[in-house]
Amino acid sequence: MPSTLIQIRGVDSRTRDELASRAARRGLSLTAYLRELLTREAAIPDIADVFARVEARSESSAVSSADLIRGDREGR
């Protein structure tokens, strides 16, 4: 997989040192730690995407949530 350089400027030294400490505690280089952090963050869906998927599901369902709950309560 090709690698892309990302550069972040203006990070204060306390933030950099804390991130380096966290990386070291996990046995990682700062670069590896930040790569892992960014990969995890990118895997989390954007809230707008989540709402769009919920909306799409609710539009495709012929039965409302309330009806499903009522049916479950009534043993249907």
All heavy atoms as TSV, in Angstrom:
chain	resi	resn	atom	element	x	y	z
A	1	MET	N	N	0.851	-1.163	0.000
A	1	MET	CA	C	0.000	0.000	0.000
A	1	MET	C	C	0.902	1.234	0.000
A	1	MET	O	O	1.807	1.346	0.808
A	1	MET	CB	C	-0.897	-0.015	1.234
A	1	MET	CG	C	-1.709	1.224	1.332
A	1	MET	SD	S	-2.623	1.610	2.828
A	1	MET	CE	C	-3.111	0.113	3.540
A	2	PRO	N	N	0.648	2.155	-0.923
A	2	PRO	CA	C	1.487	3.356	-0.950
A	2	PRO	C	C	1.279	4.189	0.308
A	2	PRO	O	O	0.199	4.228	0.879
A	2	PRO	CB	C	1.015	4.123	-2.180
A	2	PRO	CG	C	-0.211	3.458	-2.664
A	2	PRO	CD	C	-0.362	2.156	-1.943
A	3	SER	N	N	2.337	4.819	0.703
A	3	SER	CA	C	2.268	5.612	1.929
A	3	SER	C	C	2.177	7.094	1.577
A	3	SER	O	O	2.757	7.552	0.607
A	3	SER	CB	C	3.485	5.257	2.759
A	3	SER	OG	O	4.159	6.335	3.253
A	4	THR	N	N	1.407	7.817	2.350
A	4	THR	CA	C	1.228	9.249	2.143
A	4	THR	C	C	1.752	9.971	3.367
A	4	THR	O	O	1.482	9.571	4.496
A	4	THR	CB	C	-0.268	9.575	1.967
A	4	THR	OG1	O	-0.759	8.847	0.859
A	4	THR	CG2	C	-0.485	11.043	1.738
A	5	LEU	N	N	2.472	11.015	3.148
A	5	LEU	CA	C	3.033	11.801	4.235
A	5	LEU	C	C	1.989	12.779	4.745
A	5	LEU	O	O	1.345	13.493	3.977
A	5	LEU	CB	C	4.258	12.569	3.744
A	5	LEU	CG	C	4.926	13.504	4.745
A	5	LEU	CD1	C	5.520	12.702	5.894
A	5	LEU	CD2	C	5.980	14.333	4.074
A	6	ILE	N	N	1.788	12.787	6.039
A	6	ILE	CA	C	0.915	13.763	6.689
A	6	ILE	C	C	1.775	14.525	7.676
A	6	ILE	O	O	2.461	13.924	8.499
A	6	ILE	CB	C	-0.256	13.087	7.438
A	6	ILE	CG1	C	-1.174	12.383	6.459
A	6	ILE	CG2	C	-1.030	14.112	8.256
A	6	ILE	CD1	C	-2.312	11.632	7.123
A	7	GLN	N	N	1.724	15.811	7.593
A	7	GLN	CA	C	2.511	16.639	8.492
A	7	GLN	C	C	1.565	17.547	9.263
A	7	GLN	O	O	0.678	18.161	8.677
A	7	GLN	CB	C	3.464	17.488	7.644
A	7	GLN	CG	C	4.745	17.820	8.300
A	7	GLN	CD	C	5.687	18.494	7.307
A	7	GLN	OE1	O	5.281	19.402	6.585
A	7	GLN	NE2	N	6.917	18.051	7.289
A	8	ILE	N	N	1.747	17.602	10.570
A	8	ILE	CA	C	0.908	18.464	11.397
A	8	ILE	C	C	1.816	19.479	12.076
A	8	ILE	O	O	2.690	19.120	12.854
A	8	ILE	CB	C	0.134	17.646	12.450
A	8	ILE	CG1	C	-0.730	16.588	11.765
A	8	ILE	CG2	C	-0.721	18.573	13.315
A	8	ILE	CD1	C	-1.395	15.623	12.709
A	9	ARG	N	N	1.557	20.710	11.794
A	9	ARG	CA	C	2.380	21.779	12.370
A	9	ARG	C	C	1.654	22.427	13.531
A	9	ARG	O	O	0.436	22.375	13.634
A	9	ARG	CB	C	2.681	22.835	11.307
A	9	ARG	CG	C	3.475	22.256	10.184
A	9	ARG	CD	C	3.706	23.244	9.109
A	9	ARG	NE	N	4.292	22.475	8.009
A	9	ARG	CZ	C	4.838	22.990	6.968
A	9	ARG	NH1	N	4.874	24.288	6.818
A	9	ARG	NH2	N	5.334	22.235	6.037
A	10	GLY	N	N	2.414	23.030	14.404
A	10	GLY	CA	C	1.832	23.811	15.480
A	10	GLY	C	C	1.377	22.993	16.675
A	10	GLY	O	O	0.587	23.477	17.485
A	11	VAL	N	N	1.840	21.739	16.793
A	11	VAL	CA	C	1.488	20.926	17.953
A	11	VAL	C	C	2.414	21.350	19.095
A	11	VAL	O	O	3.637	21.318	18.952
A	11	VAL	CB	C	1.658	19.419	17.651
A	11	VAL	CG1	C	1.371	18.584	18.880
A	11	VAL	CG2	C	0.768	19.013	16.491
A	12	ASP	N	N	1.827	21.720	20.231
A	12	ASP	CA	C	2.675	22.179	21.329
A	12	ASP	C	C	3.463	21.004	21.918
A	12	ASP	O	O	3.088	19.840	21.777
A	12	ASP	CB	C	1.862	22.910	22.402
A	12	ASP	CG	C	0.871	22.013	23.090
A	12	ASP	OD1	O	1.288	21.280	24.011
A	12	ASP	OD2	O	-0.306	22.034	22.709
A	13	SER	N	N	4.560	21.307	22.568
A	13	SER	CA	C	5.474	20.273	23.051
A	13	SER	C	C	4.833	19.389	24.117
A	13	SER	O	O	5.124	18.198	24.181
A	13	SER	CB	C	6.769	20.897	23.583
A	13	SER	OG	O	6.497	21.791	24.631
A	14	ARG	N	N	3.954	19.938	24.938
A	14	ARG	CA	C	3.304	19.104	25.960
A	14	ARG	C	C	2.425	18.029	25.311
A	14	ARG	O	O	2.407	16.874	25.747
A	14	ARG	CB	C	2.474	19.948	26.924
A	14	ARG	CG	C	3.347	20.713	27.898
A	14	ARG	CD	C	2.569	21.258	29.044
A	14	ARG	NE	N	1.427	22.068	28.615
A	14	ARG	CZ	C	0.705	22.812	29.416
A	14	ARG	NH1	N	0.984	22.840	30.713
A	14	ARG	NH2	N	-0.291	23.516	28.970
A	15	THR	N	N	1.714	18.413	24.261
A	15	THR	CA	C	0.877	17.450	23.545
A	15	THR	C	C	1.747	16.390	22.889
A	15	THR	O	O	1.484	15.190	22.993
A	15	THR	CB	C	0.016	18.160	22.483
A	15	THR	OG1	O	-0.823	19.113	23.132
A	15	THR	CG2	C	-0.827	17.178	21.691
A	16	ARG	N	N	2.797	16.811	22.225
A	16	ARG	CA	C	3.712	15.886	21.568
A	16	ARG	C	C	4.326	14.929	22.584
A	16	ARG	O	O	4.398	13.723	22.360
A	16	ARG	CB	C	4.802	16.655	20.835
A	16	ARG	CG	C	5.698	15.788	19.985
A	16	ARG	CD	C	7.101	15.737	20.618
A	16	ARG	NE	N	7.919	14.805	19.888
A	16	ARG	CZ	C	8.389	13.672	20.406
A	16	ARG	NH1	N	8.130	13.341	21.634
A	16	ARG	NH2	N	9.119	12.869	19.701
A	17	ASP	N	N	4.757	15.445	23.713
A	17	ASP	CA	C	5.377	14.608	24.746
A	17	ASP	C	C	4.388	13.595	25.326
A	17	ASP	O	O	4.743	12.445	25.577
A	17	ASP	CB	C	5.962	15.474	25.871
A	17	ASP	CG	C	7.151	16.307	25.412
A	17	ASP	OD1	O	7.684	16.041	24.316
A	17	ASP	OD2	O	7.522	17.239	26.153
A	18	GLU	N	N	3.145	14.024	25.535
A	18	GLU	CA	C	2.131	13.110	26.055
A	18	GLU	C	C	1.857	11.985	25.059
A	18	GLU	O	O	1.753	10.816	25.435
A	18	GLU	CB	C	0.831	13.855	26.380
A	18	GLU	CG	C	-0.300	12.967	26.849
A	18	GLU	CD	C	0.005	12.153	28.093
A	18	GLU	OE1	O	0.799	12.601	28.952
A	18	GLU	OE2	O	-0.546	11.036	28.214
A	19	LEU	N	N	1.729	12.337	23.790
A	19	LEU	CA	C	1.502	11.311	22.773
A	19	LEU	C	C	2.692	10.360	22.673
A	19	LEU	O	O	2.520	9.150	22.531
A	19	LEU	CB	C	1.215	11.963	21.421
A	19	LEU	CG	C	-0.123	12.704	21.319
A	19	LEU	CD1	C	-0.191	13.506	20.032
A	19	LEU	CD2	C	-1.285	11.736	21.425
A	20	ALA	N	N	3.901	10.895	22.765
A	20	ALA	CA	C	5.098	10.051	22.732
A	20	ALA	C	C	5.136	9.119	23.939
A	20	ALA	O	O	5.521	7.951	23.817
A	20	ALA	CB	C	6.350	10.926	22.676
A	21	SER	N	N	4.718	9.608	25.102
A	21	SER	CA	C	4.673	8.771	26.303
A	21	SER	C	C	3.658	7.647	26.146
A	21	SER	O	O	3.925	6.497	26.511
A	21	SER	CB	C	4.303	9.600	27.532
A	21	SER	OG	O	5.313	10.511	27.831
A	22	ARG	N	N	2.502	7.974	25.610
A	22	ARG	CA	C	1.473	6.951	25.386
A	22	ARG	C	C	1.974	5.896	24.404
A	22	ARG	O	O	1.735	4.705	24.587
A	22	ARG	CB	C	0.188	7.577	24.856
A	22	ARG	CG	C	-0.524	8.427	25.883
A	22	ARG	CD	C	-1.775	9.039	25.310
A	22	ARG	NE	N	-2.373	9.975	26.254
A	22	ARG	CZ	C	-3.544	10.555	26.081
A	22	ARG	NH1	N	-4.265	10.304	24.998
A	22	ARG	NH2	N	-4.005	11.395	26.982
A	23	ALA	N	N	2.646	6.357	23.370
A	23	ALA	CA	C	3.205	5.422	22.385
A	23	ALA	C	C	4.226	4.505	23.048
A	23	ALA	O	O	4.194	3.284	22.855
A	23	ALA	CB	C	3.844	6.200	21.238
A	24	ALA	N	N	5.101	5.075	23.838
A	24	ALA	CA	C	6.143	4.292	24.505
A	24	ALA	C	C	5.544	3.258	25.455
A	24	ALA	O	O	6.011	2.118	25.513
A	24	ALA	CB	C	7.097	5.222	25.249
A	25	ARG	N	N	4.497	3.640	26.177
A	25	ARG	CA	C	3.850	2.701	27.098
A	25	ARG	C	C	3.256	1.506	26.359
A	25	ARG	O	O	3.112	0.429	26.927
A	25	ARG	CB	C	2.767	3.401	27.915
A	25	ARG	CG	C	3.329	4.291	29.013
A	25	ARG	CD	C	2.251	4.718	30.007
A	25	ARG	NE	N	1.197	5.528	29.434
A	25	ARG	CZ	C	1.206	6.861	29.362
A	25	ARG	NH1	N	2.238	7.538	29.836
A	25	ARG	NH2	N	0.182	7.515	28.859
A	26	ARG	N	N	2.912	1.711	25.107
A	26	ARG	CA	C	2.366	0.615	24.296
A	26	ARG	C	C	3.437	-0.073	23.469
A	26	ARG	O	O	3.137	-0.971	22.688
A	26	ARG	CB	C	1.276	1.157	23.378
A	26	ARG	CG	C	0.087	1.686	24.196
A	26	ARG	CD	C	-1.063	2.112	23.360
A	26	ARG	NE	N	-1.594	0.973	22.637
A	26	ARG	CZ	C	-2.375	1.068	21.577
A	26	ARG	NH1	N	-2.740	2.252	21.143
A	26	ARG	NH2	N	-2.815	-0.006	20.966
A	27	GLY	N	N	4.669	0.377	23.630
A	27	GLY	CA	C	5.773	-0.230	22.889
A	27	GLY	C	C	5.806	0.156	21.420
A	27	GLY	O	O	6.299	-0.597	20.586
A	28	LEU	N	N	5.274	1.338	21.116
A	28	LEU	CA	C	5.209	1.807	19.737
A	28	LEU	C	C	6.023	3.072	19.554
A	28	LEU	O	O	6.226	3.830	20.510
A	28	LEU	CB	C	3.751	2.116	19.349
A	28	LEU	CG	C	2.758	0.966	19.371
A	28	LEU	CD1	C	1.335	1.502	19.197
A	28	LEU	CD2	C	3.081	-0.041	18.289
A	29	SER	N	N	6.435	3.305	18.331
A	29	SER	CA	C	7.029	4.595	18.011
A	29	SER	C	C	5.894	5.616	17.964
A	29	SER	O	O	4.718	5.242	17.842
A	29	SER	CB	C	7.732	4.541	16.651
A	29	SER	OG	O	6.772	4.377	15.610
A	30	LEU	N	N	6.238	6.879	18.031
A	30	LEU	CA	C	5.214	7.915	17.942
A	30	LEU	C	C	4.489	7.817	16.601
A	30	LEU	O	O	3.261	7.913	16.539
A	30	LEU	CB	C	5.828	9.309	18.124
A	30	LEU	CG	C	4.874	10.493	18.026
A	30	LEU	CD1	C	3.738	10.372	19.033
A	30	LEU	CD2	C	5.639	11.800	18.228
A	31	THR	N	N	5.230	7.568	15.535
A	31	THR	CA	C	4.629	7.441	14.205
A	31	THR	C	C	3.639	6.285	14.156
A	31	THR	O	O	2.519	6.429	13.663
A	31	THR	CB	C	5.725	7.251	13.136
A	31	THR	OG1	O	6.569	8.405	13.135
A	31	THR	CG2	C	5.128	7.067	11.752
A	32	ALA	N	N	4.031	5.124	14.673
A	32	ALA	CA	C	3.146	3.956	14.661
A	32	ALA	C	C	1.907	4.213	15.513
A	32	ALA	O	O	0.793	3.846	15.131
A	32	ALA	CB	C	3.887	2.719	15.158
A	33	TYR	N	N	2.102	4.849	16.662
A	33	TYR	CA	C	0.978	5.157	17.543
A	33	TYR	C	C	-0.008	6.102	16.849
A	33	TYR	O	O	-1.217	5.872	16.860
A	33	TYR	CB	C	1.486	5.785	18.841
A	33	TYR	CG	C	0.399	6.183	19.796
A	33	TYR	CD1	C	-0.280	5.239	20.557
A	33	TYR	CD2	C	0.032	7.519	19.951
A	33	TYR	CE1	C	-1.296	5.601	21.432
A	33	TYR	CE2	C	-0.970	7.897	20.829
A	33	TYR	CZ	C	-1.629	6.932	21.567
A	33	TYR	OH	O	-2.631	7.296	22.427
A	34	LEU	N	N	0.502	7.154	16.233
A	34	LEU	CA	C	-0.372	8.109	15.553
A	34	LEU	C	C	-1.056	7.473	14.351
A	34	LEU	O	O	-2.225	7.748	14.075
A	34	LEU	CB	C	0.420	9.343	15.131
A	34	LEU	CG	C	0.906	10.210	16.290
A	34	LEU	CD1	C	1.819	11.320	15.781
A	34	LEU	CD2	C	-0.249	10.783	17.078
A	35	ARG	N	N	-0.353	6.598	13.634
A	35	ARG	CA	C	-0.956	5.894	12.505
A	35	ARG	C	C	-2.141	5.053	12.988
A	35	ARG	O	O	-3.217	5.066	12.395
A	35	ARG	CB	C	0.075	5.001	11.818
A	35	ARG	CG	C	-0.449	4.319	10.571
A	35	ARG	CD	C	0.582	3.406	9.912
A	35	ARG	NE	N	1.844	4.060	9.660
A	35	ARG	CZ	C	3.000	3.736	10.274
A	35	ARG	NH1	N	3.040	2.759	11.157
A	35	ARG	NH2	N	4.107	4.375	9.981
A	36	GLU	N	N	-1.936	4.335	14.096
A	36	GLU	CA	C	-2.995	3.509	14.675
A	36	GLU	C	C	-4.172	4.384	15.123
A	36	GLU	O	O	-5.333	4.057	14.893
A	36	GLU	CB	C	-2.424	2.738	15.866
A	36	GLU	CG	C	-3.324	1.691	16.435
A	36	GLU	CD	C	-2.632	0.956	17.573
A	36	GLU	OE1	O	-1.808	0.071	17.292
A	36	GLU	OE2	O	-2.927	1.289	18.737
A	37	LEU	N	N	-3.868	5.500	15.767
A	37	LEU	CA	C	-4.901	6.424	16.235
A	37	LEU	C	C	-5.726	6.963	15.071
A	37	LEU	O	O	-6.961	6.987	15.120
A	37	LEU	CB	C	-4.227	7.566	17.003
A	37	LEU	CG	C	-5.082	8.486	17.834
A	37	LEU	CD1	C	-5.645	7.737	19.027
A	37	LEU	CD2	C	-4.247	9.660	18.321
A	38	LEU	N	N	-5.057	7.367	14.012
A	38	LEU	CA	C	-5.761	7.904	12.846
A	38	LEU	C	C	-6.578	6.824	12.135
A	38	LEU	O	O	-7.694	7.088	11.673
A	38	LEU	CB	C	-4.758	8.539	11.869
A	38	LEU	CG	C	-4.121	9.830	12.356
A	38	LEU	CD1	C	-2.974	10.237	11.428
A	38	LEU	CD2	C	-5.132	10.942	12.469
A	39	THR	N	N	-6.053	5.622	12.065
A	39	THR	CA	C	-6.779	4.516	11.432
A	39	THR	C	C	-8.054	4.208	12.205
A	39	THR	O	O	-9.129	4.017	11.613
A	39	THR	CB	C	-5.881	3.265	11.344
A	39	THR	OG1	O	-4.724	3.597	10.570
A	39	THR	CG2	C	-6.605	2.102	10.704
A	40	ARG	N	N	-7.955	4.159	13.546
A	40	ARG	CA	C	-9.149	3.926	14.369
A	40	ARG	C	C	-10.172	5.040	14.183
A	40	ARG	O	O	-11.367	4.787	14.054
A	40	ARG	CB	C	-8.760	3.823	15.851
A	40	ARG	CG	C	-8.342	2.466	16.291
A	40	ARG	CD	C	-8.343	2.309	17.802
A	40	ARG	NE	N	-7.940	3.464	18.551
A	40	ARG	CZ	C	-6.725	3.668	19.065
A	40	ARG	NH1	N	-5.782	2.769	18.905
A	40	ARG	NH2	N	-6.448	4.754	19.750
A	41	GLU	N	N	-9.714	6.266	14.183
A	41	GLU	CA	C	-10.618	7.411	14.030
A	41	GLU	C	C	-11.320	7.372	12.674
A	41	GLU	O	O	-12.519	7.624	12.585
A	41	GLU	CB	C	-9.841	8.722	14.178
A	41	GLU	CG	C	-10.666	9.967	14.015
A	41	GLU	CD	C	-11.758	10.137	15.070
A	41	GLU	OE1	O	-11.621	9.618	16.184
A	41	GLU	OE2	O	-12.766	10.805	14.754
A	42	ALA	N	N	-10.589	7.022	11.632
A	42	ALA	CA	C	-11.175	6.976	10.286
A	42	ALA	C	C	-12.186	5.841	10.153
A	42	ALA	O	O	-13.090	5.912	9.310
A	42	ALA	CB	C	-10.073	6.823	9.245
A	43	ALA	N	N	-12.079	4.814	10.981
A	43	ALA	CA	C	-12.999	3.680	10.917
A	43	ALA	C	C	-14.338	3.978	11.583
A	43	ALA	O	O	-15.318	3.273	11.350
A	43	ALA	CB	C	-12.363	2.452	11.577
A	44	ILE	N	N	-14.395	5.017	12.396
A	44	ILE	CA	C	-15.640	5.392	13.067
A	44	ILE	C	C	-16.500	6.166	12.076
A	44	ILE	O	O	-16.061	7.175	11.529
A	44	ILE	CB	C	-15.361	6.264	14.316
A	44	ILE	CG1	C	-14.520	5.488	15.320
A	44	ILE	CG2	C	-16.661	6.755	14.933
A	44	ILE	CD1	C	-13.995	6.336	16.453
A	45	PRO	N	N	-17.731	5.699	11.826
A	45	PRO	CA	C	-18.558	6.407	10.849
A	45	PRO	C	C	-18.932	7.813	11.328
A	45	PRO	O	O	-19.128	8.042	12.510
A	45	PRO	CB	C	-19.803	5.530	10.711
A	45	PRO	CG	C	-19.820	4.657	11.902
A	45	PRO	CD	C	-18.414	4.556	12.410
A	46	ASP	N	N	-19.015	8.705	10.397
A	46	ASP	CA	C	-19.442	10.075	10.658
A	46	ASP	C	C	-20.902	10.043	11.105
A	46	ASP	O	O	-21.696	9.244	10.613
A	46	ASP	CB	C	-19.286	10.873	9.360
A	46	ASP	CG	C	-19.691	12.307	9.514
A	46	ASP	OD1	O	-18.889	13.085	10.052
A	46	ASP	OD2	O	-20.817	12.638	9.102
A	47	ILE	N	N	-21.277	10.897	12.023
A	47	ILE	CA	C	-22.631	10.894	12.577
A	47	ILE	C	C	-23.685	11.112	11.489
A	47	ILE	O	O	-24.763	10.507	11.526
A	47	ILE	CB	C	-22.787	11.923	13.733
A	47	ILE	CG1	C	-24.090	11.691	14.497
A	47	ILE	CG2	C	-22.712	13.341	13.227
A	47	ILE	CD1	C	-24.096	10.444	15.324
A	48	ALA	N	N	-23.381	11.913	10.497
A	48	ALA	CA	C	-24.326	12.134	9.394
A	48	ALA	C	C	-24.549	10.836	8.625
A	48	ALA	O	O	-25.676	10.539	8.207
A	48	ALA	CB	C	-23.812	13.222	8.461
A	49	ASP	N	N	-23.487	10.023	8.448
A	49	ASP	CA	C	-23.624	8.727	7.775
A	49	ASP	C	C	-24.492	7.780	8.593
A	49	ASP	O	O	-25.314	7.046	8.048
A	49	ASP	CB	C	-22.256	8.086	7.536
A	49	ASP	CG	C	-21.406	8.865	6.554
A	49	ASP	OD1	O	-21.973	9.602	5.725
A	49	ASP	OD2	O	-20.170	8.741	6.627
A	50	VAL	N	N	-24.303	7.788	9.901
A	50	VAL	CA	C	-25.097	6.925	10.780
A	50	VAL	C	C	-26.574	7.289	10.665
A	50	VAL	O	O	-27.432	6.413	10.487
A	50	VAL	CB	C	-24.624	7.028	12.246
A	50	VAL	CG1	C	-25.573	6.296	13.180
A	50	VAL	CG2	C	-23.207	6.493	12.385
A	51	PHE	N	N	-26.875	8.575	10.753
A	51	PHE	CA	C	-28.270	9.006	10.653
A	51	PHE	C	C	-28.864	8.675	9.285
A	51	PHE	O	O	-30.033	8.298	9.179
A	51	PHE	CB	C	-28.417	10.497	10.952
A	51	PHE	CG	C	-28.320	10.828	12.415
A	51	PHE	CD1	C	-27.577	11.914	12.845
A	51	PHE	CD2	C	-28.967	10.065	13.367
A	51	PHE	CE1	C	-27.478	12.227	14.198
A	51	PHE	CE2	C	-28.886	10.360	14.710
A	51	PHE	CZ	C	-28.139	11.448	15.130
A	52	ALA	N	N	-28.070	8.807	8.233
A	52	ALA	CA	C	-28.562	8.482	6.892
A	52	ALA	C	C	-28.896	6.994	6.787
A	52	ALA	O	O	-29.916	6.621	6.195
A	52	ALA	CB	C	-27.519	8.867	5.845
A	53	ARG	N	N	-28.060	6.135	7.385
A	53	ARG	CA	C	-28.345	4.693	7.353
A	53	ARG	C	C	-29.594	4.365	8.168
A	53	ARG	O	O	-30.407	3.531	7.767
A	53	ARG	CB	C	-27.149	3.896	7.865
A	53	ARG	CG	C	-26.025	3.856	6.836
A	53	ARG	CD	C	-24.965	2.913	7.269
A	53	ARG	NE	N	-24.421	3.341	8.559
A	53	ARG	CZ	C	-23.215	3.048	8.987
A	53	ARG	NH1	N	-22.413	2.302	8.281
A	53	ARG	NH2	N	-22.793	3.487	10.157
A	54	VAL	N	N	-29.750	5.015	9.316
A	54	VAL	CA	C	-30.947	4.791	10.136
A	54	VAL	C	C	-32.188	5.222	9.366
A	54	VAL	O	O	-33.192	4.508	9.329
A	54	VAL	CB	C	-30.845	5.557	11.480
A	54	VAL	CG1	C	-32.178	5.576	12.201
A	54	VAL	CG2	C	-29.759	4.950	12.352
A	55	GLU	N	N	-32.113	6.363	8.743
A	55	GLU	CA	C	-33.247	6.876	7.962
A	55	GLU	C	C	-33.578	5.925	6.818
A	55	GLU	O	O	-34.751	5.625	6.577
A	55	GLU	CB	C	-32.928	8.272	7.419
A	55	GLU	CG	C	-34.054	8.923	6.665
A	55	GLU	CD	C	-35.257	9.240	7.545
A	55	GLU	OE1	O	-35.085	9.455	8.760
A	55	GLU	OE2	O	-36.382	9.261	7.011
A	56	ALA	N	N	-32.566	5.425	6.138
A	56	ALA	CA	C	-32.804	4.502	5.017
A	56	ALA	C	C	-33.466	3.219	5.512
A	56	ALA	O	O	-34.356	2.683	4.854
A	56	ALA	CB	C	-31.491	4.188	4.313
A	57	ARG	N	N	-33.033	2.739	6.676
A	57	ARG	CA	C	-33.644	1.525	7.222
A	57	ARG	C	C	-35.097	1.765	7.603
A	57	ARG	O	O	-35.946	0.932	7.354
A	57	ARG	CB	C	-32.883	1.065	8.461
A	57	ARG	CG	C	-31.618	0.363	8.148
A	57	ARG	CD	C	-31.023	-0.201	9.411
A	57	ARG	NE	N	-29.635	-0.518	9.178
A	57	ARG	CZ	C	-28.717	-0.543	10.108
A	57	ARG	NH1	N	-29.030	-0.266	11.356
A	57	ARG	NH2	N	-27.483	-0.835	9.814
A	58	SER	N	N	-35.357	2.911	8.241
A	58	SER	CA	C	-36.721	3.169	8.692
A	58	SER	C	C	-37.657	3.387	7.516
A	58	SER	O	O	-38.832	3.046	7.585
A	58	SER	CB	C	-36.766	4.339	9.663
A	58	SER	OG	O	-36.389	5.537	9.029
A	59	GLU	N	N	-37.146	3.928	6.418
A	59	GLU	CA	C	-37.980	4.126	5.226
A	59	GLU	C	C	-38.298	2.796	4.559
A	59	GLU	O	O	-39.358	2.626	3.976
A	59	GLU	CB	C	-37.277	5.053	4.235
A	59	GLU	CG	C	-37.249	6.495	4.679
A	59	GLU	CD	C	-36.431	7.374	3.741
A	59	GLU	OE1	O	-35.832	6.856	2.778
A	59	GLU	OE2	O	-36.381	8.583	3.988
A	60	SER	N	N	-37.377	1.841	4.654
A	60	SER	CA	C	-37.589	0.558	3.980
A	60	SER	C	C	-38.404	-0.412	4.824
A	60	SER	O	O	-38.861	-1.433	4.339
A	60	SER	CB	C	-36.241	-0.074	3.626
A	60	SER	OG	O	-35.553	-0.445	4.803
A	61	SER	N	N	-38.607	-0.091	6.096
A	61	SER	CA	C	-39.367	-0.979	6.972
A	61	SER	C	C	-40.854	-0.661	6.882
A	61	SER	O	O	-41.268	0.482	7.012
A	61	SER	CB	C	-38.893	-0.800	8.423
A	61	SER	OG	O	-39.684	-1.575	9.285
A	62	ALA	N	N	-41.636	-1.691	6.688
A	62	ALA	CA	C	-43.080	-1.495	6.601
A	62	ALA	C	C	-43.722	-1.455	7.983
A	62	ALA	O	O	-44.857	-1.042	8.133
A	62	ALA	CB	C	-43.703	-2.613	5.774
A	63	VAL	N	N	-42.976	-1.891	9.008
A	63	VAL	CA	C	-43.507	-1.949	10.363
A	63	VAL	C	C	-42.752	-0.944	11.217
A	63	VAL	O	O	-41.528	-0.890	11.201
A	63	VAL	CB	C	-43.332	-3.368	10.952
A	63	VAL	CG1	C	-43.876	-3.438	12.360
A	63	VAL	CG2	C	-43.980	-4.407	10.062
A	64	SER	N	N	-43.486	-0.153	11.974
A	64	SER	CA	C	-42.837	0.845	12.819
A	64	SER	C	C	-42.228	0.184	14.050
A	64	SER	O	O	-42.627	-0.909	14.457
A	64	SER	CB	C	-43.833	1.918	13.258
A	64	SER	OG	O	-44.696	1.390	14.240
A	65	SER	N	N	-41.284	0.851	14.659
A	65	SER	CA	C	-40.659	0.361	15.889
A	65	SER	C	C	-41.701	0.180	16.985
A	65	SER	O	O	-41.672	-0.798	17.730
A	65	SER	CB	C	-39.587	1.335	16.377
A	65	SER	OG	O	-38.599	1.507	15.414
A	66	ALA	N	N	-42.606	1.120	17.076
A	66	ALA	CA	C	-43.654	1.046	18.096
A	66	ALA	C	C	-44.498	-0.211	17.905
A	66	ALA	O	O	-44.836	-0.902	18.870
A	66	ALA	CB	C	-44.530	2.290	18.053
A	67	ASP	N	N	-44.839	-0.535	16.651
A	67	ASP	CA	C	-45.619	-1.739	16.382
A	67	ASP	C	C	-44.833	-3.001	16.748
A	67	ASP	O	O	-45.407	-3.959	17.263
A	67	ASP	CB	C	-46.036	-1.797	14.913
A	67	ASP	CG	C	-47.085	-0.749	14.576
A	67	ASP	OD1	O	-47.785	-0.283	15.500
A	67	ASP	OD2	O	-47.198	-0.400	13.383
A	68	LEU	N	N	-43.538	-3.000	16.484
A	68	LEU	CA	C	-42.703	-4.143	16.850
A	68	LEU	C	C	-42.670	-4.339	18.370
A	68	LEU	O	O	-42.795	-5.452	18.859
A	68	LEU	CB	C	-41.277	-3.957	16.323
A	68	LEU	CG	C	-41.102	-4.078	14.807
A	68	LEU	CD1	C	-39.675	-3.682	14.414
A	68	LEU	CD2	C	-41.422	-5.477	14.347
A	69	ILE	N	N	-42.548	-3.235	19.092
A	69	ILE	CA	C	-42.517	-3.314	20.560
A	69	ILE	C	C	-43.862	-3.791	21.091
A	69	ILE	O	O	-43.925	-4.666	21.960
A	69	ILE	CB	C	-42.124	-1.939	21.160
A	69	ILE	CG1	C	-40.665	-1.635	20.803
A	69	ILE	CG2	C	-42.338	-1.934	22.676
A	69	ILE	CD1	C	-40.245	-0.212	21.081
A	70	ARG	N	N	-44.954	-3.219	20.558
A	70	ARG	CA	C	-46.278	-3.653	20.977
A	70	ARG	C	C	-46.474	-5.142	20.719
A	70	ARG	O	O	-46.989	-5.888	21.558
A	70	ARG	CB	C	-47.357	-2.868	20.234
A	70	ARG	CG	C	-47.721	-1.580	20.907
A	70	ARG	CD	C	-48.969	-0.953	20.252
A	70	ARG	NE	N	-48.781	0.478	20.259
A	70	ARG	CZ	C	-48.350	1.229	19.251
A	70	ARG	NH1	N	-48.102	0.697	18.074
A	70	ARG	NH2	N	-48.187	2.520	19.381
A	71	GLY	N	N	-46.074	-5.591	19.560
A	71	GLY	CA	C	-46.208	-6.995	19.202
A	71	GLY	C	C	-45.400	-7.883	20.125
A	71	GLY	O	O	-45.852	-8.961	20.531
A	72	ASP	N	N	-44.210	-7.427	20.485
A	72	ASP	CA	C	-43.367	-8.205	21.404
A	72	ASP	C	C	-44.023	-8.289	22.783
A	72	ASP	O	O	-44.024	-9.349	23.406
A	72	ASP	CB	C	-41.989	-7.566	21.498
A	72	ASP	CG	C	-41.000	-8.431	22.231
A	72	ASP	OD1	O	-40.936	-9.633	21.909
A	72	ASP	OD2	O	-40.299	-7.914	23.130
A	73	ARG	N	N	-44.566	-7.185	23.246
A	73	ARG	CA	C	-45.235	-7.167	24.536
A	73	ARG	C	C	-46.445	-8.102	24.559
A	73	ARG	O	O	-46.736	-8.737	25.562
A	73	ARG	CB	C	-45.713	-5.757	24.883
A	73	ARG	CG	C	-44.648	-4.846	25.364
A	73	ARG	CD	C	-45.282	-3.551	25.803
A	73	ARG	NE	N	-44.278	-2.524	25.938
A	73	ARG	CZ	C	-44.530	-1.228	25.886
A	73	ARG	NH1	N	-45.754	-0.804	25.710
A	73	ARG	NH2	N	-43.565	-0.365	26.029
A	74	GLU	N	N	-47.154	-8.130	23.437
A	74	GLU	CA	C	-48.373	-8.930	23.352
A	74	GLU	C	C	-48.088	-10.380	22.967
A	74	GLU	O	O	-48.996	-11.187	22.848
A	74	GLU	CB	C	-49.342	-8.294	22.340
A	74	GLU	CG	C	-49.824	-6.931	22.789
A	74	GLU	CD	C	-50.530	-6.176	21.674
A	74	GLU	OE1	O	-50.688	-6.711	20.545
A	74	GLU	OE2	O	-50.932	-5.009	21.918
A	75	GLY	N	N	-46.829	-10.712	22.769
A	75	GLY	CA	C	-46.440	-12.077	22.463
A	75	GLY	C	C	-46.661	-12.502	21.024
A	75	GLY	O	O	-46.751	-13.666	20.733
A	76	ARG	N	N	-46.751	-11.537	20.129
A	76	ARG	CA	C	-46.929	-11.875	18.703
A	76	ARG	C	C	-45.629	-12.172	18.041
A	76	ARG	O	O	-44.595	-11.800	18.296
A	76	ARG	CB	C	-47.590	-10.704	17.967
A	76	ARG	CG	C	-49.043	-10.598	18.281
A	76	ARG	CD	C	-49.710	-9.611	17.389
A	76	ARG	NE	N	-49.743	-8.313	18.091
A	76	ARG	CZ	C	-49.999	-7.163	17.484
A	76	ARG	NH1	N	-50.182	-7.122	16.187
A	76	ARG	NH2	N	-50.061	-6.053	18.167
